[in-house]
Amino acid sequence: MEPTKPAPRLPKRERTRRQIISAAIEVMAERGLAQFAVQEIADRAEVTTGTFYNHFRDKADIVEAVAIRFSSEMMEAAEERRRTLASGSERLVDGCRRYLSIAREAPSTALLVLELAIASPRMLETIGEFVLADVRRGVRQKEFRIFGEQAAVDLVHGYIMLAMRQIALRPMPAAYDRVVVATILQGLGLPFERATALASLK
């Protein structure tokens, strides 16, 4: 058996860019999108502001880069688990739980994700593609009964974003997460019993 080859080292420019984005995530989570400063990000990344502007045009550009990082990492983290789930409803439940767990485990990060979703339409579109795929699968499997695809995606997005905010800002019982997921499933047409059972699965 041949030894595993180490992953190739990224070029310096890409390493620096990633370093700046990681620093930006920390600063934005602490300060919010309305309050952060480029100088803070540069200091946290241990680069000059000149280096920052070599990689990003302005504050809007770094916000978009952070939004893309979040959405791509969430999708990558979910991919292996999604392959083991056959139904659209199970996949949807898994996705909802992932976002609610962010609010439980890292409230400031959850609030940043909510800000990014508003500031970056591209982020919401990327996540929405996965939600839409799950909704379509559920419809094909005759689990979901919906009035329209966009309304179904908006139902999932809107409720999960509100629930994330609730969890991040105030103590909410653990059962709240299950109730949120079950309510979304009911909104997509699942019977009460099936929605409750799916929302309770580990």
C-alpha positions, 0 to 999 in steps of 0.5 A: 500500500502506497503512503498517502501523499501530503496535500500540496501547499497552497501558493503564498497569495492564496494562503494570505487571502485565506488568512485575511478571510479567517481574520475577517470572520473573527472581526465581523463576528465580534463587531458586526457588518456595520461596525468592522474596519479594514484596519482591524482585519489587517491587524488580526491577519497580521498584514498591512492594509496595503496587502488587504487591498491587494486582495480585496477592493473594499469592505463589500468585497471582503463581506462577499468573500466571507459569505462565499466561505461560509456557504461553501464550507457549510455545503462541503460539511453537509455533503457526505451526510447528505449522500446517506439520506434517501429522502428529501425530507431527511435531507431537509431536516439535516440541513435545518439542524446544521444551521440551528446548531450554529446558533446553539454552539456559536451565537455570534457566528450565527448572527453574522451568518444572518447578516451575511445572508442579507448582505450577500444575495449570492450566499442565499442563492447558493444555500437555496439551491440545496433547499430547492433540490431537497424540496423537489426530491420530496415532491417527487417522492410524494412526501411534500405537497407545496403551492410553489417552489420559491414559496417553499424555499422561502418558508425554509429560509425565513423560519430557520433564519428567525429561529437562529436569531431566537436561539442566538439572542436568548435561552431557548429550550432544546425542544424548540429546535425540534418544533421548528423543524417539525413546523417547517415539514408540516408547512411543506405538506407532511402529516403531523405524525410524520413531521414530528417523527422526522424532527425527533430523529438523531 
